Amino acid sequence: MGQTLYDKLFDSHTVALLPSGQYQLFMGLHLLHEVTSPQAFSSLDERGLKVAYPERSFATADHIIPTHTRLRPLQDTLAEEMLVSLEGNVARHGIPFASPARREQGIVHVLGPELGLTQPGMMICCGDSHTSTHGAFGSLAFGIGTSQVRDVLATQTLTMNRLKVRKIEIFGKLRPGVYAKDVALYVINRLGVQGGVGFTYEYAGEVVDRFSMDGDDAL
């Protein structure tokens, strides 16, 4: 029997099966931003650890950049503190960084695909709940917590349980003004907010086949 995309990627990135029954998975790309990384870097420093694969990480200032001015220091003192921390940490560890000073910053989950960092067949993680959107590119992408951000920085691996796979097939034709996000919200409505717990979903069917990457021409 053939493997699902999830199974293929999971197996090809498995480093070890741990005594706990969980799997240690290699992360091809670790995306970082200013909100969930400061404590992770501090924890590395406390343990005297270095970033294992800095070239497999990429950082950006995402949530705190003002829309009306780029002057430093930022008027929001907490935002300035987070930005200074991120700038210092990426510089010390040699991590590629989309710098606001060079007008490179942006939404972390937009920069990945736009810069070609997100690739089919990759394992991707980021300390942000929206990370799963990279799955649209044929990757497996996970939102992780701060302690896991630290672990990936130190080892480039993530420990997790193997998920079950469900396939969702969507047929028919969408009405004008109905787009990919509407379809996703409908699926969530049918499954419930706990519908994804313990599962990964693969989407198929003629509606999904007609979607473009930006989801605006699948009418």
N, C-alpha and C positions, 0 to 999 in steps of 0.2 A: 504494500500500500504506500502511495506517495506521501511525502511529508508536507505539512503546511509551511508557509513562509516563516511563521513564528518558530516552528520546530527546527527548520534549517538554520536560522540565525542563532537560535539558542544553543544548538549543538556545536556550531562552528566557533562560538565565542566562549564555550565552557572551559575554564581553566582547571577546575577540580570539583568533585562531589564531596561535600564536607560531611563529617560525622553527624551533624545535625539533620542531614537530609536536604539541606539547601545547597545551591550551586554558586560557585564563584565564577563570575562572568567578566570577561575583558571588555572594557569600554573603549571603542574606537575614537570617540569624541566626548569631551567633557566641557560643557558650556557654563560659564561663570558670570555672575553679575554682582552688583554692590550690596544686595540685601542679605543673601544667605551665605556669603563667602567670608566675611571678616572673622566670625567665630571659628570657622573651619581652619583658616590660616593660623589663628592664634593657638588653636589646639595642636597644629603641626609644630609650631615653634616651641610649645611647652614640652613636647616629646623629642625635640631635636631632629625632626624629620624633614626631608626635602620632598619636593614634588617629583614623582617618579618619572613621568613623561610630560614635561611642560609643553612640548610641541603638539601634544594631543589635547591640550586645553585651549580654550579661547574665551577671552573676557570682554565684557562691554559694560558701560554704565547705561542702565536701562530705565529704571523707575523714577529716578530722582532729578533728571535733567530738566531745567525750567524751559518753558516754551518761548519766553519773551527776552531772555538775555543769556549770554554765555560768560558774563563777567565772573571772575573768581575773586575772593571766595563767594560761594553761593550764599544767597540771603538766608536760606534755611540752614541753620548751623548743623543739624543732624545730617542733612544731605551732604554738606561739605565734608563732614567727618567720614561718612561712608565712602565718598569719592576719593578722599585722600588715602584712606585705608586700602582701597582697591588699587589705586595707582602704585602705592608702595609695595604691596604684596606681589603684583604681577612683575614689577621691576626686579624685585629681589629673587624671584623664582624663574625669571626668563619666560613668562607666559605671554603669548601674543595678545595684544590689547587694542581694541577699537577706541582710540582716545578722543574724548570731546575736544581737546585742544587742536586736533587735526580734523575736526568735524566728521569723525568716523563712527561715533556712537549710534546706537539704535536699539530697537526691540530685539532681545536676544534670539527669539524664535523666528524673526524675519532675517536677521543677519546670517544665520547659519545657512539657510537655503540660498540667499542672494549671493553670498561669497563662495558658494560651492563647497562649504564645509560639510553640509549634510549630504550624504550620498546613500544610494540604495545599498542594502546589505550591511549597514553599519549598526553597531550598538551605540546609542547616544544617551547621555544623562545630563541633567541640569537641576539645580536647586529651585525648581519652579514647577507649578502644577500643570502648566500648559505644554510641557515638553512632549507629551504624546502626539502633538500635532505633526511632529517630524515623521511619524509613521506614514503619512501620506506619500512620502518619498521612497517607500519600500524599506525603511529602516525599523528598528525597534528602539523606542525612545521612552525614557522613564523620568518622571519627576521624583526628586529625592530630597531628603531632609539634610539639615546642616551637618549632623554627624556623619552622614553618608558622603556628603561633599568632601569632608576631611578624609574619609577612607579612600575615596577615588583619587584624590590628590596624592595620597601616600602610596597607593598600590595600583592605580588605574583599573581596579576591579570593583565590582559591586556584588554583594551577596543577596540572593533572593530565592524564593520558592519558584518552582516551575508552575506556570499557569495553565489552565485549561483553555482550549481554543473553541470559539464559536464562530460560525459563518452566518452573515446576514446578507441575504439577497434581496435586492430592491428592483422591482419591475414596473413598467408603465412609462408614462411621460409626464414630466412636471409641467404645471401650469405656468404661464408667464408671471414673472415676479417671485417664483419659488426657486430657491437656490440650495446649495450644498448645506449651508448652516441650518436651513429650515428642515432638511431631511435629517440632519444630526439631532436636532431638537425633538423631532418626531420619534426617532429611535429611543432617545432618552426617556421620553414620555411613556413609551410602550414598555420599556424595560424597568423603569423606576431608577431612582438615584443610586440604589445599591446594586443595580444590574451588572455593573462591571467588576464587582469585587471577586477576585479569584480567577478572572477570565481575561483573555485578550480576544479582540474581535477582528475578523477579516471580512471586508465588505466586497460584495460582488453583485452581479445583475446588471441589466441594461442601463438603468439610471446611473449607477456608479461608473460604468464603462464610458458614458458620455461626459463625465465631469472632466473639466480641464484642471490644471493645478490651482488656478485662482477661482474656479468654481462658478464662473459667470456665463457659461455658454452651453449648459446642459439642459436647455429647455426642450 
